[in-house]
């Protein structure tokens, strides 16, 4: 069971924040896209202490090898599946095929069910683990909120030139 499909990305952005697996999306008749644009609404603190609601666009791609060289500076996150071959052809890949330099430039996440054994590669890489419970679906929301909080902190530190 693969949790990684572009058509699952709306799980991260809806107000419900409940993960919908790819097989369930297929049953619902959803079409798989190679790319999608999500609009994340978030509150942003303004000078003077007022809060304003802003919408931040995120381009989500399923085929990163189609990115142009100038696009890579704008990549903020990757969902790691486990096998190192996932990163074949990516910039910053080490000669031995190790993606560790990629994770120094792009925030890496691994989404898995808590009942599934963690891939050995993911264990040794600098990857933020997001665990969902297959049976306690009401716990999805805190996991997705942690995803956004972690990504926001990363972007403040490493990608502050981008609008977020």
N, C-alpha and C positions, 0 to 999 in steps of 0.2 A: 504494500500500500504506500503510495507516494503522496506526501502532503504538499508537494511543491508543484503547483500549477498556477499559471497567471490568473485563471478564472477563480482561484481561491482568495485572491488578494483583497476582494471587497470585504472579507471577514475582518480584516485589519482596520477598515475605515468606516464601517457602519456604526451607528450609535449603539447597536446591540453588542457588538464586539464578541460574536460567537463564531468559532471556526466551523466552516462547512467543508468537509473533505471532498476531494476531487471526484470520487465515485458518486457521492451524493449530488454534486453539481451536474454530473453527466445525466443522472436519472431525472433531474429537473429540466433537462434539455438545454442547459447552458452551453454555449459554444466556446471552445478554447481559442483564445487569442494569443498571438505571439507578443503583443504589446498592449498595454492599457495605460490610461492616464487617470490617476486618482486625485481627488481634491480633498485634502485634509483640512478640516476646520479646527482651529485651536485659538486659545486666548493668548494674547501677547501683552506683556507689561510695557507701558509707555513711560517716558520721562514724566515725573510728577506723580506716578503711582496709579494712573488710570489704566484700565484694561480694555483692550480692543480685540474684537474677534477678527481673525484673518484666515484666508484660505490659501493653502500652500499646495502647489501642484507637484506630484511625484510621478515620474515616468517609470513604469515597471515593464521590464523586458524579459522575455523567455529565451532570447537568443543573443547573448552579450557579444558574440563574435561579429555581429553586424554593426556594432558601435564603431563610430569613427574615432581616430586617435584623440581628437580634441574633446570627445564626449567623456572620456575616462576620468577627467578631473572632476566631473559632476556626479560620478557614481558614489553614492554614500553608503550603500549596504548590499550585502549578498547573502542569500540563503544557501548554506552549505549542506550538501546531501551526505557527504562522507568520502566517496572515492575521489582521489586526487585528479583523476582524468576529467572531472567536471571543469577544471581550470585550464585544460589544454588550449593553447592559443591566446591566453590572456596575457596582458602586459604584466611585468613584475614577477613572472613565474621563474623560479630558480632552475638552473640547468638540470638538477636531479628530479624536476617535476614537482617539487614542494611549493605549496602556495603560501608559505608563511609571510613572504614579503607583500603579497596581495593584502593580507589581513592587517598589515601595518599601514595600508593606505585606504582600505575600505572596511567598514564595520561588518563583521561576520556574525550571522545568527544561524542556529540550527533548531528547527521546529520538529518536535517528536512527541509521540504519546509516551506517558510515563511508564507504561507497561512494556515498551519496546527497549531492547538493549541498546546502549549508546555505541555508535560506531567507533572503533579504536582510533581512527584518524581524527575524528571530532574531539575525542578526549585529549589528544596531544596538541591540537591547534588552539590559537587564541580566538575562540568562538563563544559567543553568548548563547547559552542553552535556554530554549523556551519549551517548557514541558506542558503538554495538555493532558488532561485526564479523559480517557475514552468514556468513562462512566459518570464523571462529575462535570458535566458541561457548563454548569453555572460558574465554574472557576475559569472559564476562558477569558472573560473580561479582564481580570487582573493581569493575566499573562500578556494580553495585547497592550494594555496600558503600560506595562513594564517595557515592552518592545519600543513604544514611542518615547518613553522617558529616556531609555538607554540611547536610542538614536539621536534624540535632541541633545543630550549631554555630549555625545561623540561629535556631533556637528559643531557645537559651540567651540570645542577644543581643536578640531581638525579641519573643518570645512566652513569656517565662519564667513568666508567670502560668498557663500551661497545664501539665497533667501530661504528662510525656513521659520 
